[in-house]
């Protein structure tokens, strides 16, 4: 499945559960994640990829910067992976 189709499904689902979603695909510098998400006050980034493809070295470095800043970064290949990533954040305490 094309990355754009996966991303569309993921965005629709995120919005349906009350997330704020910003699509950065065409708006920012090289290497930044495709989606920035606010989920229950948590800062989350999704790097969207087709199945079988993986984040570039630069994208992984940017992801490390996010996690170093106490945010959450995920490489996502499907709606199911996105749902699993969000479920993994349940119970995380934040201010």
Secondary structure, 3 states (H helix, E strand, C coil): CCHHHHHHHHHHHHHHCCCEEEECCCCCCCCCCCEEEEECCEEEEEEECCCCCCCCHHHHHHHHHHHHCCCEEEEECCHHHHHHHHHCCCCCCCC
